């Protein structure tokens, strides 16, 4: 799974993807690799298990349009300065396009648009939810969040850790601009000499924007389709009854139906690849297998924290507890939506999940 929860090694072997580039740009150096005429691939440092994020520069008249930015750190801003002077040749940035609200994608957008007096482009839900989450910086953890994680089965130590860490989202994001240009699903717009189409998806984030250029045969996929890891799909305290996994599965099917298999996929993590449709099939099938395993474990009622073994190949420690809980709840809520699982809450406020008995069919 995404952000350190790797895909289960016991799953059937993936369809073979093709990685056409033998050399990748060195992260943080300002170096770039041209993946198509006027489209540059750069890498910005992240640290942690992911190490880097891929960002993209697209020739746009006398300057460059940038897609995604990396987090707000001294190392990332230094890497961008090296890129401005190096691979981007001192030309101005004409706009900053962010696929979605996560700090590794939008973290330095505010800094770049102010530096170059250009516009931030995002979908509406991503922009406003990002501003909402940034506004939590410095707040105490809300009671709704405490109750949410208690319901999942967290103990007092885990709850105290949640309280201590709450409000950290905005620390990795430079202040967003107070205006933006909205991207909409299906919209066509021009960057330089070519038309790009917005293809949105839900589940990983509220309204993630992929960018497809038919003329160049490219899909900038952000976190919607990654070649070696699966994007995190989680339920959060702000919407405890949400079903993001169903949204995610529908979005993957939508991308497959919209974008041809022949494109070169430019993902936010790992390397550019060919094999979009095979990868989408593998992602969908992997989640469906996970749902089947999970349902099989629920013959006796269990809490969210009791089902990690059905979904993840590695042990879940305190550092991954929040992410694993969110993903487990996404799978549980999906099964509830399919009428395959029921949820009951005990007197202590803890939620228990069990498989629904099959109903006899009467004629």
Rosetta blueprint (number, residue, H / E / L):
1 X L
2 X L
3 X L
4 X L
5 X L
6 X L
7 X L
8 X L
9 X L
10 X L
11 X L
12 X L
13 X L
14 X L
15 X L
16 X L
17 X L
18 X E
19 X L
20 X L
21 X L
22 X L
23 X L
24 X L
25 X L
26 X L
27 X L
28 X L
29 X L
30 X L
31 X L
32 X L
33 X E
34 X E
35 X E
36 X E
37 X L
38 X L
39 X E
40 X E
41 X E
42 X E
43 X E
44 X E
45 X E
46 X E
47 X E
48 X L
49 X L
50 X L
51 X E
52 X E
53 X E
54 X E
55 X E
56 X E
57 X E
58 X E
59 X E
60 X E
61 X L
62 X L
63 X E
64 X E
65 X E
66 X E
67 X E
68 X L
69 X L
70 X L
71 X L
72 X L
73 X L
74 X H
75 X H
76 X H
77 X H
78 X H
79 X H
80 X H
81 X H
82 X H
83 X H
84 X H
85 X H
86 X L
87 X L
88 X L
89 X L
90 X L
91 X L
92 X L
93 X E
94 X E
95 X E
96 X E
97 X E
98 X L
99 X L
100 X L
101 X L
102 X L
103 X H
104 X H
105 X H
106 X H
107 X L
108 X L
109 X H
110 X H
111 X H
112 X H
113 X H
114 X H
115 X H
116 X H
117 X L
118 X L
119 X E
120 X E
121 X E
122 X E
123 X E
124 X H
125 X H
126 X H
127 X H
128 X H
129 X H
130 X H
131 X H
132 X H
133 X H
134 X H
135 X L
136 X L
137 X L
138 X L
139 X L
140 X L
141 X L
142 X L
143 X H
144 X H
145 X H
146 X H
147 X H
148 X H
149 X H
150 X H
151 X H
152 X L
153 X L
154 X L
155 X L
156 X H
157 X H
158 X H
159 X H
160 X H
161 X H
162 X H
163 X H
164 X H
165 X H
166 X L
167 X L
168 X L
169 X H
170 X H
171 X H
172 X H
173 X L
174 X L
175 X L
176 X L
177 X L
178 X L
179 X L
180 X L
181 X E
182 X E
183 X E
184 X L
185 X L
186 X L
187 X L
188 X E
189 X E
190 X E
191 X E
192 X L
193 X L
194 X E
195 X E
196 X E
197 X E
198 X E
199 X E
200 X E
201 X E
202 X L
203 X L
204 X L
205 X L
206 X L
207 X L
208 X E
209 X E
210 X E
211 X E
212 X E
213 X E
214 X L
215 X L
216 X L
217 X L
218 X E
219 X E
220 X E
221 X E
222 X E
223 X L
224 X L
225 X L
226 X L
227 X L
228 X L
229 X L
230 X L
231 X L
232 X L
233 X L
234 X L
235 X L
236 X L
237 X H
238 X H
239 X H
240 X L
241 X L
242 X L
243 X L
244 X H
245 X H
246 X H
247 X H
248 X H
249 X H
250 X H
251 X H
252 X H
253 X H
254 X H
255 X H
256 X H
257 X H
258 X H
259 X L
260 X L
261 X L
262 X L
263 X L
264 X E
265 X E
266 X E
267 X E
268 X L
269 X L
270 X L
271 X L
272 X L
273 X E
274 X E
275 X L
276 X H
277 X H
278 X H
279 X H
280 X H
281 X H
282 X H
283 X H
284 X H
285 X H
286 X H
287 X H
288 X H
289 X H
290 X H
291 X H
292 X H
293 X H
294 X H
295 X H
296 X H
297 X H
298 X H
299 X H
300 X L
301 X L
302 X E
303 X L
304 X H
305 X H
306 X H
307 X L
308 X H
309 X H
310 X H
311 X H
312 X L
313 X L
314 X L
315 X L
316 X L
317 X L
318 X H
319 X H
320 X H
321 X H
322 X H
323 X H
324 X H
325 X H
326 X H
327 X H
328 X H
329 X H
330 X H
331 X H
332 X H
333 X H
334 X H
335 X H
336 X H
337 X H
338 X L
339 X L
340 X L
341 X E
342 X E
343 X E
344 X E
345 X E
346 X L
347 X L
348 X L
349 X L
350 X L
351 X E
352 X E
353 X E
354 X E
355 X E
356 X L
357 X L
358 X L
359 X L
360 X L
361 X L
362 X L
363 X L
